[in-house]
Amino acid sequence: MIQEPVNAFTHRFRLIAAGIFVVAAILYFTALGKTPLRVNAEIRCHDVIANMLERSDYIVPIYNGQPRFHKPPLFYWTVAATSKLVGGFNLTTLRIPPALFALGVLGLILWWGKILGTQREALLAMALLATTYMFVLHARRGSFEMLLTLLCNLSVLLLYLCVQKPSWLTGLGGTLAFGLAFLAKGTPALLYVPLVLFVWLALSHRLRMIFRWQVGTLAVVGILIAISWHLYVIAFRPESRQTIFSELLLPAGVKVGETSSAQHREAFYFYLVNIWRAAFPLSLLIPLTAFHVWHKRGYPPERPERLLVLMVVVPFLVFSSIPMKQDHYLLPAMPALALLSARAIFDVITQCAQLSRKWVTVPVLVTCIILLIASPVVVLGLVLVGDWLRILAVMVGLLCAALGVAGLLALRRAATLNGLGIALIGTALVFWCYFTVIRPVEDGFGSGRLFSDPTYLAQKEAWDQKFERYPLLRKLLDVDRGLKRSKQIQKPVPDEW
């Protein structure tokens, strides 16, 4: 494969990168505070932060009147700081930090592209990651996952550079990022940083490096940063020591004791099944990426791609082996998967092998067909759920269909990359319609919070007519479940503190 010069940051490269950032920002920030709270993790984060701001106590999280030590407080602090900065706490300020962290992860993709020695792959990886469903979902959700993803990937990148070219500055940066990653969510940081690096060094026959005094010093610094908050709680909250120890000893930061509220037990094949939906459309390229990595025999030990492979494989195997599983546990592995997928795509295209090209054309074909199917669904969603003017909704639907057709025509001309780019633009458009127009109403009904909203009460008769005419719409919006949950909601979410 012919690589581009590492430092050849051309005007076109910068323009395309800026365009991806702009599209991603529109996708992540539009109507960010419009979606009501529904997911338990986000509800807990909201209530903990509101309590912190009300009490001006940022050390011990309080939830439902009780100290909550299930997760370290770094994410709470970032939202509290954002709220102080803008002068108020609401759903928008709760979700601004994850959206910014998501843009930061896309920036790390560019940095990895410089290390790998190619611009085109970095741009493609950015586009793939930016439009992955799981990534978009957590970029718009006020929870820990995107902060963990940013810090884990930053730590691995800096520590890789430190191994390749020893430097106290990059080493300290990497250990600081790891310590903060642990402060963001706890033990998952151990799986994505120290464990991955340990396996990488072992397979590269460089494990003796960990016995150097410089490495030991950096490890001590990272550990002290990681457990600084826990040490404080142990020292000044003696009644909480047993809880803290139980949390630290459990993998993935999930407590399985009797007092836990977060048990997510699934079968060992959970990720093999759910990854296709959660990571769409990036997941469609997993067969190609696996074939590519197998063909390269996992890459030579000295290549950075070997580390990227381990960033995907090691957490996947570990999380598959433990009983507690959720889709977002694999979110920090998505940047590495996007980079490997982009490399695999360009490798296949430059080889010009007809059989291999099908590994790329089939995912693009599937995505374009989905865009065509989604076109009328988007129109109906914008009209029935979003109350858009029909002409505007039809125009958006036609644009989705046009992008699907354009992608298919590009495949017919053997312009695979063009087809993939068009398909990703169409995916971004569909996700924008869903997350900014349909998802707020869906979560509003599903959470039961919309039933007490004055806007809904003023339009209740119109909604009842819609549900009577379209029974499937009532089911898709989770109305019946929301009616049950609405009785359990004791108080509405305050707009500001």
C-alpha positions in Angstrom: 0.0 0.0 0.0 1.3 3.4 -1.0 1.3 5.8 2.0 1.1 9.5 1.9 3.8 11.7 3.6 3.1 11.9 7.3 3.2 15.7 7.4 1.5 16.5 4.1 -1.5 18.2 5.6 -2.9 19.6 2.4 -5.6 22.2 2.1 -8.0 19.5 0.8 -7.3 17.3 3.8 -8.0 20.2 6.2 -11.2 21.2 4.4 -12.6 17.6 4.5 -11.6 17.2 8.2 -13.3 20.5 9.0 -16.4 19.4 7.2 -16.6 16.2 9.2 -16.2 18.1 12.4 -19.0 20.5 11.3 -21.4 17.7 10.4 -20.5 15.8 13.6 -21.1 19.0 15.7 -24.5 19.5 14.0 -25.4 15.9 14.7 -24.3 16.0 18.3 -25.4 19.4 19.5 -28.7 20.1 17.7 -31.7 20.1 20.1 -29.4 18.6 22.8 -31.6 19.5 25.7 -34.8 18.6 24.0 -34.9 14.9 24.9 -36.3 14.1 28.3 -34.5 11.9 30.8 -35.3 8.2 30.3 -32.2 6.1 30.8 -31.4 5.3 34.4 -27.7 6.2 34.1 -28.5 9.6 32.8 -31.2 10.2 35.4 -28.7 9.3 38.2 -26.1 11.6 36.7 -28.6 14.5 36.5 -29.8 14.0 40.1 -26.3 13.7 41.5 -25.0 16.8 39.8 -28.1 18.8 40.7 -27.5 17.8 44.3 -23.8 18.8 44.1 -24.7 22.2 42.8 -27.4 22.7 45.4 -25.1 21.7 48.3 -21.9 23.1 46.8 -20.3 19.8 47.9 -18.4 18.3 45.0 -16.6 15.4 46.8 -19.3 12.9 47.8 -22.0 12.2 45.3 -25.5 12.0 46.8 -28.4 10.2 45.1 -31.8 9.8 46.7 -30.4 11.1 49.9 -27.6 8.5 50.2 -23.9 8.7 49.3 -23.3 7.0 45.9 -19.8 5.5 45.3 -20.7 3.4 42.3 -18.8 5.7 40.0 -16.0 8.3 40.6 -17.0 11.9 40.2 -14.9 13.3 37.3 -17.9 13.4 34.9 -20.0 15.1 37.6 -17.3 17.7 37.9 -17.1 18.4 34.2 -20.9 19.0 34.0 -20.8 21.1 37.2 -18.0 23.2 35.8 -19.9 23.6 32.5 -23.1 24.7 34.4 -21.1 27.2 36.4 -19.6 28.5 33.2 -22.9 29.1 31.4 -24.8 30.1 34.5 -27.3 27.3 34.9 -27.8 23.6 35.1 -30.3 21.9 32.8 -30.4 19.0 30.3 -28.4 20.9 27.7 -25.5 21.6 30.1 -25.7 18.0 31.3 -25.0 16.8 27.7 -22.7 19.5 26.4 -19.5 17.8 27.9 -20.1 14.4 26.2 -20.7 16.1 22.9 -17.4 18.0 23.2 -15.6 14.8 24.3 -17.0 13.1 21.1 -15.4 15.8 19.0 -12.2 15.3 21.0 -12.2 11.5 20.1 -12.6 12.4 16.4 -9.5 14.7 16.9 -7.6 11.7 18.2 -8.4 9.8 15.0 -6.5 12.5 13.1 -3.6 12.1 15.5 -3.6 8.3 14.9 -3.7 9.0 11.2 -0.5 11.0 11.5 1.1 8.1 13.4 -0.1 5.6 10.8 1.2 7.8 8.0 -1.9 8.4 5.9 -4.4 11.2 5.6 -7.2 9.4 3.7 -7.6 6.6 6.2 -7.8 9.1 9.1 -10.6 11.0 7.3 -12.5 7.8 6.5 -12.1 6.6 10.0 -13.4 9.9 11.3 -16.5 9.7 9.1 -17.1 6.0 10.1 -16.9 6.7 13.8 -18.8 10.0 13.7 -21.8 8.3 12.1 -21.8 5.1 14.2 -25.1 4.8 16.1 -23.5 3.9 19.5 -21.1 6.9 19.2 -23.9 9.3 18.2 -26.1 8.0 21.0 -23.5 8.6 23.7 -22.3 11.9 22.3 -25.8 13.1 23.0 -26.3 11.4 26.4 -25.2 12.9 29.7 -23.3 10.0 31.1 -19.7 8.7 31.7 -19.1 6.8 28.5 -17.7 9.4 26.2 -15.4 10.9 28.7 -14.0 7.4 29.4 -13.6 6.8 25.7 -11.7 10.0 25.2 -9.3 9.5 28.1 -8.6 5.8 27.5 -7.8 6.4 23.8 -5.7 9.5 24.7 -3.8 7.5 27.3 -3.0 4.6 25.0 -1.9 6.9 22.2 0.5 8.9 24.4 1.9 5.8 26.1 2.5 4.2 22.7 4.4 7.3 21.7 6.4 7.1 24.9 7.3 3.5 24.3 8.4 4.3 20.7 10.4 7.4 21.7 10.8 7.7 25.5 9.8 11.1 26.9 8.8 12.2 30.3 6.3 14.6 28.9 4.4 12.1 26.8 4.7 9.5 29.6 3.3 11.8 32.2 0.5 12.8 29.8 -0.4 9.2 29.2 -0.4 8.3 32.9 -2.4 11.5 33.7 -5.0 10.5 31.1 -5.2 7.0 32.5 -5.7 8.3 36.1 -8.4 10.6 34.9 -10.0 7.8 32.9 -10.2 5.8 36.2 -11.7 8.9 37.9 -14.3 9.0 35.1 -15.7 5.5 35.5 -13.4 3.2 37.5 -12.2 -0.2 36.6 -13.0 -0.2 32.9 -10.0 2.0 32.4 -7.8 -0.9 33.6 -9.1 -3.1 30.8 -8.6 -0.4 28.1 -5.2 0.9 29.1 -2.9 -1.2 31.4 -4.2 -4.6 30.3 -4.1 -3.7 26.6 -0.5 -2.3 26.8 0.6 -5.3 28.9 -0.6 -7.7 26.2 0.9 -5.6 23.5 4.3 -5.5 25.2 4.2 -9.2 25.9 3.4 -10.1 22.3 6.1 -7.6 21.1 8.7 -9.3 23.4 9.2 -6.0 25.2 7.7 -6.9 28.6 11.0 -6.2 30.4 10.3 -2.5 29.9 7.8 -2.5 32.7 10.6 -3.2 35.2 12.4 0.0 34.4 12.4 2.6 37.2 11.0 5.2 34.9 8.0 3.0 34.1 7.5 2.3 37.8 7.5 6.0 38.6 4.9 6.7 35.9 2.8 3.8 37.2 2.8 5.1 40.7 1.8 8.6 39.5 -1.0 7.1 37.4 -2.3 5.0 40.3 -2.2 7.8 42.8 -4.2 10.0 40.4 -6.6 7.2 39.7 -7.4 6.4 43.4 -7.1 9.9 44.8 -10.8 10.4 45.2 -11.2 6.9 46.6 -8.4 7.6 49.2 -10.2 10.8 50.2 -13.5 8.9 50.7 -11.8 6.1 52.7 -10.0 8.7 54.9 -12.9 10.9 55.6 -15.9 8.6 55.2 -15.1 5.5 57.4 -18.6 4.2 57.1 -18.2 3.9 53.3 -15.0 1.9 53.2 -16.6 -1.5 52.6 -18.6 -0.1 49.7 -15.6 1.5 48.2 -13.5 -1.7 48.4 -16.4 -3.8 46.9 -16.6 -1.4 44.0 -12.9 -1.4 43.3 -12.7 -5.2 43.2 -15.5 -5.7 40.7 -14.8 -5.6 36.9 -16.4 -3.0 34.7 -17.3 -0.8 37.7 -20.6 -2.7 38.1 -21.7 -3.7 41.6 -23.4 -7.0 41.9 -24.1 -7.0 45.6 -27.5 -6.9 47.2 -27.5 -3.1 47.3 -26.6 -2.6 43.7 -29.1 -1.1 41.2 -27.1 -2.0 38.1 -27.1 -5.7 37.2 -26.9 -6.4 33.5 -26.3 -10.2 33.2 -26.2 -11.4 29.6 -25.0 -14.5 27.8 -21.4 -14.8 26.6 -22.5 -14.2 23.0 -24.2 -10.9 23.8 -21.8 -8.7 21.9 -21.6 -11.0 18.9 -25.3 -10.4 18.5 -25.8 -6.8 19.6 -22.7 -5.2 18.0 -24.4 -5.3 14.5 -27.2 -2.9 15.7 -25.3 -0.9 18.3 -22.3 0.0 16.0 -24.2 0.4 12.7 -22.9 1.2 10.0 -19.4 0.6 11.2 -20.4 -2.9 12.3 -21.0 -3.9 8.6 -17.3 -3.6 8.0 -16.3 -6.0 10.9 -16.1 -9.1 8.5 -13.8 -7.1 6.2 -11.7 -5.8 9.1 -11.4 -9.3 10.6 -10.4 -10.7 7.2 -7.9 -7.9 6.8 -6.3 -8.4 10.2 -6.1 -12.2 9.6 -4.5 -11.6 6.2 -1.9 -9.4 7.9 -1.4 -12.0 10.6 -2.3 -9.4 13.3 0.4 -7.0 11.9 4.1 -7.0 12.8 4.8 -6.3 16.5 6.5 -3.0 15.7 3.5 -1.6 13.8 0.9 0.6 15.7 -1.9 -1.4 14.0 -1.0 -4.3 16.3 -1.9 -2.1 19.3 -5.2 -1.0 17.6 -6.1 -4.7 17.1 -5.5 -5.4 20.8 -7.6 -2.3 21.8 -10.6 -4.1 20.1 -9.9 -7.8 20.8 -8.7 -7.6 24.5 -11.7 -5.7 25.9 -14.1 -7.7 23.7 -12.8 -11.0 25.1 -12.8 -9.7 28.7 -16.2 -8.2 28.6 -17.6 -11.3 26.9 -16.3 -13.5 29.7 -17.9 -11.6 32.6 -21.6 -11.9 33.3 -22.4 -8.1 33.3 -22.7 -6.7 29.8 -24.0 -3.6 28.1 -23.5 -2.3 24.6 -21.6 0.8 25.7 -18.9 -1.2 27.4 -17.3 -1.5 24.0 -17.5 2.2 23.1 -13.8 3.0 23.9 -12.9 0.3 21.4 -14.8 1.9 18.5 -12.1 4.4 17.5 -9.6 1.6 17.0 -12.2 -0.4 15.1 -12.9 2.6 12.8 -9.1 3.1 12.1 -8.7 -0.6 11.3 -11.7 -0.7 9.1 -10.5 2.4 7.2 -7.1 0.7 6.7 -8.8 -2.5 5.5 -10.9 -0.6 3.0 -7.9 1.1 1.4 -5.9 -2.1 1.4 -8.7 -3.9 -0.5 -9.2 -1.0 -3.0 -5.5 -0.7 -3.8 -5.2 -4.4 -4.2 -7.9 -4.3 -6.9 -9.0 -7.8 -6.0 -12.5 -8.4 -7.3 -13.3 -11.0 -4.5 -11.9 -8.8 -1.8 -13.8 -5.7 -3.0 -17.1 -7.4 -2.2 -16.2 -7.1 1.5 -16.6 -3.3 1.0 -19.3 -3.1 -1.7 -21.7 -5.3 0.3 -21.8 -3.0 3.4 -22.2 0.1 1.2 -24.9 -1.7 -0.8 -26.7 -2.6 2.5 -26.5 0.9 3.8 -27.8 2.4 0.6 -30.7 0.1 0.6 -31.5 1.0 4.2 -31.5 4.6 3.2 -34.0 3.9 0.5 -36.2 2.1 3.0 -35.7 4.8 5.6 -36.8 7.5 3.2 -40.6 7.1 3.7 -40.1 6.3 7.4 -38.3 9.6 7.8 -41.2 11.4 6.1 -43.8 9.8 8.3 -41.8 10.4 11.4 -41.2 14.1 10.7 -44.9 14.6 9.8 -46.6 12.5 12.5 -44.1 12.9 15.4 -42.4 16.2 14.6 -45.4 18.0 13.1 -43.3 19.2 10.2 -44.8 20.7 7.1 -45.4 17.9 4.7 -43.4 19.6 1.9 -40.4 19.9 4.2 -40.6 16.3 5.4 -41.0 15.1 1.8 -37.9 17.1 0.7 -35.9 15.5 3.5 -37.2 12.0 2.6 -36.4 12.6 -1.0 -32.9 13.7 -0.1 -32.4 10.4 1.9 -33.6 8.4 -1.1 -31.4 10.5 -3.5 -28.3 9.7 -1.4 -29.2 6.1 -1.4 -29.6 6.1 -5.2 -26.4 8.1 -5.6 -24.5 5.6 -3.5 -25.8 2.7 -5.6 -24.8 4.5 -8.8 -21.3 5.0 -7.4 -21.0 1.3 -6.7 -22.1 0.6 -10.2 -19.3 2.8 -11.5 -16.9 0.9 -9.2 -16.4 4.2 -7.3 -16.5 2.4 -3.9 -15.1 5.2 -1.8 -17.5 7.7 -3.3 -20.4 5.3 -2.6 -19.2 4.8 1.0 -18.9 8.6 1.6 -22.4 9.2 0.2 -23.8 6.4 2.3 -22.3 7.9 5.5 -23.7 11.3 4.6 -27.2 9.7 4.3 -26.7 7.9 7.6 -25.8 11.1 9.3 -29.0 12.7 7.9 -31.2 9.9 9.1 -29.6 9.9 12.5 -30.1 13.7 12.7 -33.8 13.3 12.0 -34.1 10.6 14.5 -32.2 12.1 17.4 -33.4 15.7 17.0 -37.0 15.2 16.0 -38.3 11.7 16.8 -36.2 10.6 19.8 -37.3 13.5 22.0 -40.9 12.5 21.6 -40.2 8.8 21.9 -38.3 9.2 25.1 -40.9 11.8 26.3 -43.6 9.2 26.0 -41.5 6.2 27.0 -40.3 7.9 30.2 -43.8 9.2 31.1 -42.5 12.8 31.4 -44.3 14.1 28.4 -47.7 13.4 29.9 -47.2 16.3 32.4 -45.7 18.6 29.8 -48.0 21.7 29.0 -47.2 21.4 25.3 -48.5 17.8 25.2 -51.6 18.7 27.3 -52.5 21.4 24.8 -52.2 18.9 21.9 -53.5 15.8 23.7 -56.6 15.5 21.5 -54.5 15.6 18.4 -52.2 12.9 19.7 -55.1 10.7 20.7 -56.4 11.0 17.1 -53.0 10.0 15.7 -52.8 7.0 18.0 -56.3 5.9 17.1 -55.5 6.3 13.4 -52.0 4.7 13.6 -52.0 2.1 16.4 -48.4 1.1 15.4 -47.3 4.7 16.2 -48.5 4.3 19.8 -46.5 1.1 20.2 -43.3 2.6 18.5 -43.4 5.6 20.9 -43.8 3.4 23.9 -46.9 5.2 25.1 -48.4 2.5 27.3 -45.2 1.9 29.1 -44.8 5.6 29.6 -48.3 5.8 31.1 -47.2 3.3 33.8 -44.0 5.1 34.5 -45.7 8.5 34.7 -47.4 7.4 37.9 -44.0 6.7 39.4 -42.5 10.2 38.6 -42.8 12.2 41.8 -41.5 15.5 40.5 -40.6 17.0 37.1 -37.0 17.7 36.1 -36.1 21.3 37.0 -35.0 23.4 34.1 -32.4 25.3 36.1 -30.9 25.5 39.6 
